[in-house]
Amino acid sequence: MEQVKASQYDLDYVEYRIIRKDGLIRWVEDYGHFIHSNSAGDIFYVFITDATDKKKKHMEEKASLLNKGKQKEKKLQNVIDNYDKRIKLINQEHLRRLEVIEGLSINYESILYADMDSDKIMPYRLSKRNKLQFGNKLQVRSFLWYISDYINTWVHPEDTRIVSEATSPAYIRERLSNHKTFYINYRIIYNDEIQYLQLRIVNVSNKKHISQIVMGYRRVDEELQHEMEQKQMLKEALNNADLAITAKNTFLSNMSHDMRTPLNAVFGYTMLARKCNIDNETISEYLDKIDHSSRQLLDLIDKVLEISWTETNDVNIEETECNLCDIMQDIHNTLAEQAASKNISLSVNSSNLRHYDVFTDPGKLKQLLMHLSNNALKYTKNNGMVNISLYELEKLPNKHVTYKFVVQDTGIGIGKGFLERIFEPFEREKNTTFSGVHGTGLGLAIARNITEMMGGHIDVESTAGKGSTFTVTLNLRIHEQPLSISNVNEDTFSQLMNQKILLVEDNEINLEIETEILQGLGFIIETAVNGSIAVEKIKKAEPDEFALVLMDIQMPVMDGLEATRAIRSLGSPELANIPIIALSANAFESDKRMSIESGMNAHLTKPIDIPVLLETIVKTIK
């Protein structure tokens, strides 16, 4: 009782001799353990090990050492002390094994001790399932036999492979070489019922040679059921999130279509009204204001939709060949008129480039620079200056180069306190009323989103009243072979005149406007009010009758995507391969992708941009 009281783990230990029934005297190591149970009261149980061979060997070695003589007494005493320490370590291993067993006994219904070197396993505690392998007795069995019989008797057929692998000596040694313990979950069949069990295996030998292990079994039905319920909840939450994203994208797509359609009418009728020879200065002024206000509204719609797109997974960055000087020149040409209207000096500089041709997403890059440049022009007063510069910094491994795009202006600048919020959506230092400049506060947020999608970063320096400098840094893959710069000249356009186009459009107003515009450009127009009619007209057409098809997407009876797929599946190769360009109010990246996947050659958005339309037609049919 003194030993038990003094032990941290309620243990005692004693060595003694017994006389067997055959008269032989054997040494015994006796490990005792005391527990108290509310149901069973005080219990004292022991582990008894035959230590005769170990004791004899110990005594023989000790006697042999002592007989060496007093002249080596000091040296021998050190050896004896070391030997005693080794014996103490062996005893400590026994105690550690008991500690592991005691720890597992709290939660595990079956606990077994095994020595893989000697292929032996003995039970400490048995559940109803494990008793079958030990005959209701705490007797020693073959470890390999036990594992095989247990798997064949209890384990679910679908889990036999994983349990066999996890309980093989080689696998156990490999796992326990890096971890003190490991576990597996598996299923058994008990009384025609599937139960979930967990087997935990603990190393109770040293790491240098792993042989002795303790195995604990317990049921985990409730835990796994809870885990499965959690997974189901997460799955449902993910599905709901996906549905919400789909609903949002559908709403934005529909809103884009529904808002762009009337805007197309405003732009179209304004254009047609200008062509009428009405010499009335007031009407002309009104038309200018309609056009200006419409473009402001279109810019607002585009930015609201664009910030939504860039914040979803609907945007993909594609790598295509392009020329950076072409992009810079396009930006200058697009903004020149706007700059001239305010007498702003607009300059573009890319003179120090060594690598002009790169692989990137030219549309996204142009979109990014246009937002920064438009912002600079918008907030720069008359007679100011806007500079757009491109610098090549360094060549990186794998044929990449670091480029720096700089947009600098002499505008109203940004206050120091507002700089940290400058890229947040809908943030403006001064609203329209105070600044006198219309805007949504979305352009810079979109620019930042695009920059990050392209793997770059954007910085800003600004002083209120003096101007701002925005710098975008991107790493782009260079193209070793120079790209040819395509120039569409008047001769090319003249070849397109009198070409016949099939215009597919269900909206009566849009059909009228687009027909007038295209006929005014010299094309011969035939119309169809839905995709089904368009397919029939192509079927009956001569191979060279139509130069191309301009196809709306959202239409009754048959939409543009279905119609395109039907045309592409026609038996006549000449008719099946007719160029088809989407002309739609659907402006999502996913809409453009679906158009291309359906078989269209290109996707343009409404309202019609005449130069872009002509350029696309040239590239498509030349």
Disulfide bonds with the S-S distance in Angstrom:
none
